Amino acid sequence: MTLVALYLGALVGVILALTGAGGGILAVPALTLGLGFTMVQASPIALLTVASAAATGMMGGLLKGYVRVRAALLISAVGISVAPFGQRLAHVLPERGLIGLFACIMLIVAARLFLTAARRASGGGAATTSRSKTCVINTKTGRIDWNVEAFLKLSLIGVISGMATGLLGVGGGFIVVPALLRCSNISMNGIVATSLMVITLISGGAVITAFMAGHLEVSRLSLLFIGGAVGGMLLGRQFAEVIPAARLQQTFAILVTGVALALFHKMMS
């Protein structure tokens, strides 16, 4: 099981490095299907794993100036305040209900990834113009033009990310990345780096809440899983700007679909 924990953790770290989104949504299935954790046990460990790996990747984005710090801080502040409500709900819902909900969300994410990849392949990836976006980078200042609409849109992203983080232990990156793609003209490198900062802060806050509530149980396997994820993040960042985005999204969507079906099988057995 030692090698399995390291391998699964590394897979989560690599995917998180490449997408800024996918590692969190695979961490919980890796712990439940691969290492035998329950959903309630897996969620805080997954959050600790994702926070550790995302923090490692975030530092590179900060040094290169990719991170939109104020946007990340706003999303994170709202997400951190909402996450405890999701954690309380997770301890009320039955195990099968959580697994089913998680699997359904994974299928939705996979479908969105397929559609986005198809639009990229057909040249329609930039269909949403800057005029229709609410969080626009000012070409003169290089910063987001802040207004009420941008503030509310980013706050809403924080609410949804925080609830998903607390309820399912997924980090929220799979929400942040597509939401920023849709509502902003931030570059893909900037979106991934900003997402990693949001994941670090929201997941870190949720881990602290889980620890204070006595829900965080760190074992040898979980430490190996976390170590593998950090190593995978360091490895994945070396290739993050080389692999074509459309091909990466298609491959990841297939992987997410397969894991979702495995979760459904576990729920029904």
Secondary structure, 3 states (H helix, E strand, C coil): CHHHHHHHHHHHHHHHHHHCCHHHHHHHHHHHHHCCCCHHHHHHHHHHHHHHHHHHHHHHHHHHCCCCHHHHHHHHHHHHHHHHHHHHHHCCCCHHHHHHHHHHHHHHHHHHHHHHHHHHHCCCCCCCCHHHCCECECCCCCCECCCHHHHHHHHHHHHHHHHHHHHHCCCCHHHHHHHHHHHECCCHHHHHHHHHHHHHHHHHHHHHHHHHCCCCCCCHHHHHHHHHHHHHHHHHCCCCCCCCHHHHHHHHHHHHHHHHHHHHHHHHC
